[in-house]
Amino acid sequence: MRVSVFSGVVLAACQWSVANAQQASFAWQKPVEEQHYEFEWPIRKVAIIGAGVGGLVAYRELAQAGFDVRVFERDHAPGGNWHYSDQKPPVVDIPNVAPVDSDYVPDIPDALPHGEVYLDSSADDTEERIRNHRGPKPTWASLDTNTPSVLQEIPGFKWPARVPLATDWHHVQRYLRAFASWHDINVNDDGPISYNTRVDRVEKRADGKGWTLTLKELVQTGDHTAKASWYTEDFDAVVIASGRFNGPSVPDIAGLAEFSKKFPGRIIHSREYRRPAEYEDQTVLVVGAGSSAVGIARDIIHSAKQVLQSIRRPTDPLRRYNLSTLPANATVIPTIDSIDVGRADSPSDARIHLSNGTVISGVDRIVLATGFRYTYPYLPQYHQSDKLLNNHPLVTDGTHVQSLFLDLFYIEEPTIGFINVNERIPTFSHSSLTASALASVWAGRAKLPNTEEQWRLHGEYVQRRGGYDKEFQRLPPDVLQERKRLFVAWLNDAAVQYGGPLVTAYDDHAEIMKLWQAARYNNTFDVLYGEQKSSEVAAFIG
C-alpha cells in the first residue's frame, strides 16, 4: 500500500514539528481512498464574502483553478480595511452585545426576492442608512502601516518601483485597487463581483448539496433616496473573507455604560476615530496597548491638552514594541476598575477609579482601543454561547474561531473555508497559500483527512495551544513557520501526484524586519522611558 506524502504532512499538522513528523511512523489502518474526506457534491460554483486582501487573493486563486467565482462586497469599493472613508461606523454598543449582533443585524423580508424604495426625511438619514449597510472600516486619516511594504505584497503582484518601505493607507488602497483592476473585479469593471451587496444569510440549500446566500444590495439613488433589493443565489462552496475587524470589543468596566448614556459621544471605539481636530485642548483617555491604541495616542498628542494611556503591564513582546512608540509626554496609567458619574455635570467631573487605588478626574473623552471580536452575522447557526467542542460552533465569546482544520476548513462541512482568521500573520502573502489550499482541495487534488481524523488532529492542536482563548488565533512565529512549511509540502505533494501548480514559500524578509523593528519601535519599552522610568511605570500599573 502506498501512503501519500500527505500522511506525513497531516502528522506535521498534528505535531506542529518537522522534526517530530520525520521521527514518527504514521499509517492509517484503512485503504488510502478511505483515509480522505470525500465531498458529497462536486464543487464548481464558489462565493467569496468580502473584497479585502483575503477575498481578492482568494478570487485570483480560485478563478485561475477554473472555478465559477462570484465576490460579494458590502462596501462600494475593494480594499477592506484599507478602503478609507471619512464616514464613521455606527456608535459602539455599551455594554457589549452578543458577537453575532456586534456588526449588523440582517433584516430579511419574509418573501424573496423583494425590493424597497426609501424616501428619507433628510440626506443625513440616507447617509446613515448607507453607512450602516457598508460598514466603514477602522482606518483613520493619518494611518500608516505597521509593517514594511515588502511584507504587504501579494505574491505575483509586485509593488511599483521605488515605493518606500514605510507606506500609509493611500499606498495600500491604490495597490489593492490595482490588483482588483488587473483581475477585472474593480468598481465599474464588468467582472463577477457585486459591490454594495451585503450577505445577510448563508445556509444549507434545500437539497443539502450546497449553500444558499441571501443577499441585500443597497444603492443610493438621490440625495435622500435609496433602493434595496433582496435575493438569493446558490453555491457549492463559500469563502469567508469578511475580515476580523467588524465586531468591536468593549471592556467590562463598572460605570462605563452610565458614562456613555449620560454623556453621549464622549466615548468612542477606536474604529470610529478619524482625525485629531475633534480632540483639540481636551484631556483624552485612551484605553489599550495595541498598535491602534498607541497610533491614536500619537495622532492626538499634538492637539489634545493631555493624553492618558490606560494599559495592563505589557508581558507580550509585541505590546512592549507598540508601547515603545508611545509619545514621551503621554501619561501611562493602570487599568480602570470603575467610573463613577454620580452627580457629574460634565465628563470631566466623573471620577475614574484605577486598579492601583488612584482616583482621577478631568477626562473629557475616552477612546476604547480594545480590539474586536470575531463575528459572522450571516452564519448565526454557528454562533453559540458555550464552548463545548462537541457542539461544533464557530464563534462563542468572539475571542477566537473554533472547529477549523488548519484555521481554514470548517471541519463539519469543509465546503466553507476561512481566509485570514489568524492574527500576527503576513496577511498579503499568507492568504495566497491558504487560498491555494482551498482551490486545490475543492478541485480534488489535495486531500483532507476524513472528518474523524480532522477532529482528532484539531483537538490535539487545541490542547497543545492551551485551549480556546483570545490567544488561540495568534500564531507564534514558530507555529507560523511550521504552518507555512506544512502548506507548501502538502500542496506540492498534491500537485506532483494529481496535477496543478506548485507553490513556493513566501519570503519573510527577516533581515528587513529586524531593521524595521529597530528603527520603528526603539527596541523596547525600556528604551523609551529609561530603565528607572520603566521600573516606576511597571510598579505603578502593577
N, C-alpha and C positions, 0 to 999 in steps of 0.2 A: 504493500500500500504506500503510495506517495503522499506525504503530508506537505501541504503548501508552506512556503516561507511565512505565509500569514500566521501560521501557528506560532512561530517564534515571535512575530510582531505582536500578536494578541497577548502572549505571555509577557512581553515587554510592557504592554498596557497594564497588565496586572501588577507586575513587579516594579514598573517605572525605573528600571535599571538595565542598561545594556549588558552590564557585567552579569547580573543575575540571570538575564534571559539566555546568555551564552552558556552559563554553567548548568542551568536546569534542563532536565529532559521533559519533553512535552509531547503527549499523544492523546488524541481523543479515542474513545472506545468505539465510536460509531464510524461507519464509512464516511469518507471525506464529504460526499454530497449531502449527508445529513448533519454535518457539523455547522453548516452555514444557515443563516436566516434566508428563508425563501419568501419573497414578496407575493402577496395574494393577488395582485393585479399588475399589469405592465405599466411602467411609468413613462409617459410621453409628454404630458402637459404639466408644467410646473408654474406655480405662482410664487412671486417674491414680494414680501411685505417690507417696503422701505427702500429708498434710493439714496441711502448714505453710503459710506465706504463699503460696508459689507454687502449691501444689496447690489451695488454697481458691479463689484468684483464677482459676486455670485452669478449675475446676469451674464457676464462675459464667459465664465467657465461653463455654465450650463448651455448657453446658446452655441458655443463652439463644439460642445459634445453632441449637438444635434437635437436637443430638447426644444419643444414649443414653449417658450417662456413669456410670461407677462409679469410686469412690475407694477405695483400699486404704491403710490406715494401721496400721503395726505397733504403735503406742502405743495407749493406751486413751482418748485424748482428742486433740482437734485442737490446732494451735499450733506444731508442730515444735519449733524451738529455744526458743520462748517458753513451752513447757509445762514448768514447773519441777517437779522431784521431788527429795526428799531422797535418794532412791535413786541410787547412783553407777553409772556404766558399769563394765564389766569392767576389770580392771587392764591397762594397756597392755603390749603385747609389746615387749620389748627384746632384741635389736635389731628394727628394722622387719621385718615380714613383707611379702609381696607385696601391692600395693594391693588386689587382688581379694579378699584374705583379711583385710583390715585392719578390716573392720566385723563381719561374721559369715560363717560358712561354712554354706551351706544343707545340710540333712540330709533329702534327698528319698527316700522309700521307692521300691522298685522298681516296685510296682504301685499305681496310683491309681484311685479315691480310697482313702484309708487313714485309719484312726483309731487313736489310742493313748490309754490312761489311765495316768497316772503316780501312783504311791503312793510319795512320797518319805519318807526316814527322818526328816526334820525339816522344820519350817516354813521354816528358813533355806535348805534345799535347794530348796524350791519357789519361794521368793522369788528365788533366784539363777536358776532356770530361766526365770521370768517376766521377770526383768531382762535376761537375755541375749537374749530374744526381742524385747522392746520397745525396747531401746537407749536408756536415759536420756540426755538431751541435756546439752551443756556449759554449763549455766547454774548460777551459784552463788546463794546465798540473798540476797545484798545487791546483785545485779547491777542496774545502771541502764543506760539506753540511751545510746549514744554519738552519737545524732543527735536533734534535736528532734522532738516528736510530729507536727508538720505534715509531716515527711518520712517518717513511719511511718504514713501514712494511705492506705488503698486508695481509688483514685478511685471516687466514687459512694457511699462509705460513710464518712461523717464521724465523727470522734471526738465524744463528748458535749461539751456546752458546759462551759467552764471547766476542761478538762483542762490541766494545766500543760505547758509546753514540755519540761521535764525529767521523764521518766517512768521507771518501772522495770518489771521483768518482770511484776509483778502487773497493771499497767495494760494492757500489751500482750497478756498472756494472756487477760484478760477481753474485750478488744476483738476478738481473733480468735475467741473462742468466740461472741461476739455475732454476728459475721459468719457463722459456721457455722450458728448457730441461724436467722438470717434466711433462709438458703438451705436449711434443713431437713436439714443434714448434721452436726449436733452429736451428741454422745453422747445416746442414748435417743431421738433422732429416728428416724422411720421412713423415712429417706431412703436414697439409693443410695450408702451408704458402709459399709465393713466395717472396724471397729476391731479391734485385737488380731490383725490379719491381716498377715502378712509376705509379701512377694513373694520367692519363692525362685528363680524362673527365668522369663525372658522369651525365647521362641524362636519362630522361624517356624512357622506352622501346617503341618500335614502337606501341605495342598494348595498351600502357598506364598502364600496370599492372606490374610494377616493374621498375628496373633500369638497364641500360647498362653501364658497365665500359669499357672505353678504356684504355688499359694498355701498358706500354712500359718497356720491360726488356732489360737491357744493361749490358753486361758482357765483361770483358777484356779477350782477347784470346791470347795475346802476349805482348811483351814489348811496341810495338806501333801499336797494332791492337785491335779492339773491334767489337762486333756484337750486333746489336739492333734488337728487334722483337716487332712489334705492333700487338695486337689482342684485341678482345672484349670478355666479359663474362657477362651473365645476372644474376641478383639477385633480390630477393623480397624486401630486406631491406639493408640499408647501415649504418655502424657506422663510424662517422668521428672522428678519434683519431690521427690526424696528428700533433697535438700539437699547442702551442701558440708562439713558438719561431722561426718562419720561415721567416717572413717579417720584416726586420729591419726598425726602425723608425729613420728618420734624422730630426733634428730641422731646422726650417726655419730661418736661420741666414744669413743676407746680407753678401756677400763676401765668404761664405763657399765653394760654388761651384767653384769660381775663385781660391781659395787657393788650392782646390783639383786638379784642372786642371793644375795649374802652378807647383805644387809640388806633383806629383803622388806618392802614397804610404805613404804620411805623415799624412793622415787622415784615420783612420780605424773605423769601428764599433766594439763594444765590442765582437761581435760574432767571429771576426777574431783574437782576442788576444789569444796567446798560452803561450809564455814564456817571462820573463823579460830581457833576454840577449839582445834582439833586441833594448832595450832602454838604454843601457849602457851609462852613462855620458851624458845623454840628459835631456833637460827640457821637461816634458810631461804634457800636459793639459788634464785632464780627465773631461768630461762633464757629469754630472749626480749625483744623490744622492741615487740611489738604491743599492741593495746588490751587483750587478756586478760592479758598479762604484767604490764602496768602496773596494770590494775584489781585483779588479785590481790595485787600488792605493796601497793597502797593499803589493801586489806582486811585484810591480815595485819599490817601495820606496828604496830598498837596492841596486838597480842597477842604477837607474836614478840619475842625478845630482840634480834635483828638481822635485817635483810633485805639480801641481796646481789643485785644485778641484773646478770646477765651479758648483755652486748649487743655487737653489732658497731657500728662507728661509723655513726651514722644519716645516710645520704645521702638517703633517701626523706623528703620533706616530712611525710608522714603519720606516719612513725616519730618524727620530731622533735616533731610535735604531741603524740603519745602520751607521749613522754618528758618533755615539759614539765609533765605532771601527776604525775610520779613524786615520792613523798614526799621532802622535803629530807633526811631522816635515813636514807634508803636509800643504800647504798653501791654505786656503779656500778663494775663490774669488766669486763675484756675477756672475750673468748670462751675457752672451755675447750679445751685441747689434749688432755688425758688425765686419767684418775683412777686413782690407784694405791691399791688397797685393801691390798695387801701382807699384813702381819700384823695389820691393824686389828681391834680387838675391838669397835669401835662405829663408826657412821657418821662421828662427829666425828674419828676417828683417820685417816680416809682423807686422802691428800694429793692436792689438786686442782691440776694444772699449768695455768697460764693462758698465753695466746698471747704475752704480753709477757715471759715467763720467770719471773714471780712464781709461788710455790707457796703455797697457802693450805690450812688445815685448820680443824676446828671446826664444819663444816657438819652439821647434824642431819637436814635434809630438803631434797630437791631437787624443784622443780616445773618440769616441762618445758612451758613455754608456747610451743611451737614449731610450732603450726599443725596443719593437716590435709592429707590427700591425697584427691584425687578417687577414689571407689570406687563401683562398681555391682556388688555381688556377684551380682545376678540376671542380669547380662549378661557372664558370663565369656568368651564367644566374642569379645567386643570389647575384651578386655584383652590387651595384648601387651608383651613386654619390650623390643622395639626401637622405633625412632622413624622407620621408613621410611614416608613419606607414602603410597606406593602400596599399603601393606598395609591401609590404611583402619581402623586401630584407633581406639577412643575414648580409652582410657587406656593410657599406657605406664608412666612412672615415678610417676604420681599427682600431678604438679605442675600439670597442665593437662588439658584435654579437646580432642582433635583431631577433625578431619573433620566439623565442624559448620558449616553455612552460616548466617551471621549469629549464630553461637553458639546456634542454635535448632533447626535441622533436621539430622538425620544425613544426609549427602549421599547415601550409598549406598542408603539406604532412608528417605526423608523421612516415612514414617508413624510414625517415632519422633521425638518432639520433646522438647526440654530447656527447663526453666524455671529461671531464676536461677542459671546456672552461672558468671556473671561475678562478679568481686569489685569492690567500691567502686562499687556502683550503688545507687540508692534502690529496694530490692527490692519494697517495697509498691506503689509506683507503676509501676516499670518492668515488673513482671510483668504488669500489666494490658495493656500494649502487646504484649508477646511472646505472651501467651495469646490476644489478639485476632488476632494474626498466624496462630497455629496454627488458630484457628477459621475464619478467612477462607480460608486456603489449603485446609484439609481440606474446607471446604464448596464449593470450586470457584470462589470469587470471585476472591481474589488468586492470582496465578500465580507459581510458581517458575521460574527459568531451568532449562533441561534439565541433566541430570547433568554433562555435559562442561563447560558454562558455569559451573555452580556450583563445580566443582573449579578452574577457571581463576581465577575471582574469589577463591575462598578461598586458593588458592596465592599470589596477589599480595598478599592481605591478610596472610598469614603472613609473607611476605618483608618487607613494609612494617613489621610489628611486630617484626622482628628474629628471627623463627623461633619455634619452640615452646620455651617455658621457663616458669619459675614466674611470670613477669610476664604471660604471654600472656592469661590470663583477667581481668587487672586493667585495666579500661578507664580510660585517662586522661580528664580532663574534656572535652577537645576531641573525642576519639573517641566518648565517651558522648553528647555533644550531637549529633554527626553521625548516630550510630546512631538516636537518638530522632527526629530530623528525617526520616531515611530511612523508619522505620516509619510515621510519620504520613502522609508523602506517598504511600507505596506503598499503604497500606490505604485511604486516602481516594480515591485514584485507582480502586482496585478497587471501592469502594462506589459511586462515581459510574457506573462502566461496567456493573457486574453486580448492583448492589443490595447492601443490607446497611447496618449502622450506620456513621456517621462516627466517627472517633476524634479526640481532642484531645491535644495535648502536655501532659504533666503539668507542674505548677509546681515549679521548682527551689527556690523560696524563697531566692534567693541573698542577699538582704539579711539575712534572719533567720539564715542560716548564717554570715555574716560576724560578726554579733553573738555568735552561739553559740560560734564558734571563739575569738573574742577573750576571752569570759568563761570558757570551759571550759579552753582549752589555754594560757592565758597567752602566747599567740602563738608562742613558740619555746622550744627547749631552752635557749638562751642566757639568756632572761628568768629562768628558774628559778634557774640557778646563777650568773648574772652572767657578764660577758664573760671575766673572768680564770679563774673556776672552770670555765667551759665549755671554755676552751682547755686547762686542765690535764686535764680528763676526756678530751678528744679525744686529747691526747698520750698519755695513759695507756692508752686502749683501742686506739690505733694506727690 
